[in-house]
Amino acid sequence: MNDEQRIIELLFERDEAGLSLFEKKYKALCLKLALDITGDELTAEECLNDLYLRLWNSIPPERPASLKSFACRIIRNLAFNALKAQNRQKRSAIITELDECIPAEMPDYESAEIGKCIDRFLESLPKLDALIFVRRYFYADSVKGIAKKTGLSENKVSKSLGRSRKELKEFLLKGGISL
């Protein structure tokens, strides 16, 4: 049994040791993700605390195939919600960038369908373009940070993101998603 499976089993048994093990293994990753999105250490810490509560309340009944992915998705959503609450008037550049492709408000059933379409869209992109898109819109990396990680210029990263947003919008429209 690997560490992830052990943590999930402990959480299923309602053993708080599961949260302690989770914290040792994934705290740094989750905190960094929240900090990258919110840009504020206190808000990131609040998101992390909310993550622990969400994990405790959702396992059981959930049994995630990948605890790391499950936790990253939760912390990402918590951080974006915190960011939206902080910046109701002054919206984040990342959120604004995607407004041209994805509507800000939508019912849950449409949100799930859009998620599936985005997965298919990312599979259709060249690997480097998909990496750039995910780094920007999932991990909230800056254009400068992505350029540094990929070895591309900031201009090339920006152009790739612009092209990908335009292609995503067309992909969603062809997939029957009304924007």
N, C-alpha and C positions, 0 to 999 in steps of 0.2 A: 504494500500500500504506500503510495507516494504521499508527500506532504499535503498536497491539495486535498486528496481523498480523506486523509486523516482529519484535516480541519473540518471538512464538510461533515464527516461522521460525528465529530465532537459537537458541532452545531446542531446536528439532528438529535443528538442525545441531550441537548440543552446544557452542555458542559461549557462553562465560561472559559475553560482552557483553550477552546477553539478560537475565541476572539483574541486571546493572548498570542497564540501561534500565528493567527492571521496578521496581527499587528507586527510581529517580528519579521514575517516574510514579505508583507506587502505595504506596510505603512509608508515607506520612503517613496515608492512608486505612486501610490494614491495621493499622497500629499503633494508631490511634484506636479502631477496632473492637475489637481485642483488649483495649485498656485499659478501654474502656467495660464490657466483660464481666467482666474479671478484677479491675479496680480496683487493679491493682498494676503499676507500670512495669517492674520486672524480669521478671515473668511475661509481660507483654505483649511484651517484647523477645525472650524465649525463644520465644514463639509465632511471632514474626516470623521468627526464625532457622529454626524448624522449617518454616515456610511455604516459605522459599527451597529447603530440601531437598526438600520435597514437590513443589514445582513442577519442580525439576530431575529428580526421579525419575518424575514422571507425564507430562511432555511431553518426548519421546514416551512412550507411544503415544497418549495423549489429544491431541485437537486441539479445545480448547474454542471454542465460538462466541463467547463473551465472556470474555476473560481476566480482566476486572475481577470479574465475577460468580463465576467459577471460583475466583479467589483469595480473594474475600470469604467464600465458602462454606467453603473450607479453613481460613482463619484463624478464622472463627467456631467451627467444630468444634474446632479446637485449643484455643481459649480456653475453651470450655465444658468440654472434657476437663480442662484445667488447673484450672479452677474446681472441678470435681467432685473432683479429686485433693486440692486444698487444703482443701475443706470436706466431707469425707466425713461428718462428724457434723453440721456446721452448714451445711445446704443453702441455696443462694442463693434469694432470694425469687422470682426469675424461674422457676427450675426447679420450685420448690414450687407456684407458681401453675398451671403446666401439668400437674402431676401428676393433677389432677382430670379432665383431658381425654385425656391421652396417657400410656400406661404408660411408666415409666422404662426398663425392660428389655424388648427385643423382638428377634426375629430380623431379619436384614437384609432379607429379602423383605417382611416386614410393615412395616418402616421405610420402604421405598421406596413401598409402597402407601399408607401414611399420608401421606407427602409429597405424593403425587398428589392425595389427598383434600383435604389442606390447601390446595393450590393451587386446587382447584375451590371450596372453601369461601370463600377470600379473594376469588375472582371474583364470588361471590354477594353479598358484603357491599357496603354503600354505600362509596364511595371513602374517606370520612373514617374510618369504622370500620376498613377494611382498612389504611389508613395507620397508625392508632394501633396496631393489632395487630402489624403488621410492625415498627414502630419499637420496640415493647416486646420482642417475642419473637425478632426476628431481629437487630436492632441493639442490644438490651439497654439502650435509653434508659430513664431513670427516668420515673416518672409526672409529676414536676415538669418535667422536660425536654420531654416530649411536650406537656404543657399550654402551655409557653412557645412551642413551635414551632407549635402549632395555634391558639393564642389561646383555648383552652377552659380552664375551671377544672380543677383537679386532680380534683375530685369527678366532673366529667363524664367525664374520661378514665378514671378508675377504674371508673365505672359502665359505660362502653363496653367496657372490657376484661372485666369480669365477665359482661356480656351475651354478648360474643363467645366467651368460654370455654364458657359454657353452650350456645350455639348450635353451637359446634364439636363438643362432646361428642355432641349429638343428631345432627349431620351425619355424624359418624364411625359412630355406631351404625346409622343408616339406610343407610350405605354398606357395611354388613357387617363393619365393623372391631370386633372384640370388645375391650372395655377391661377 
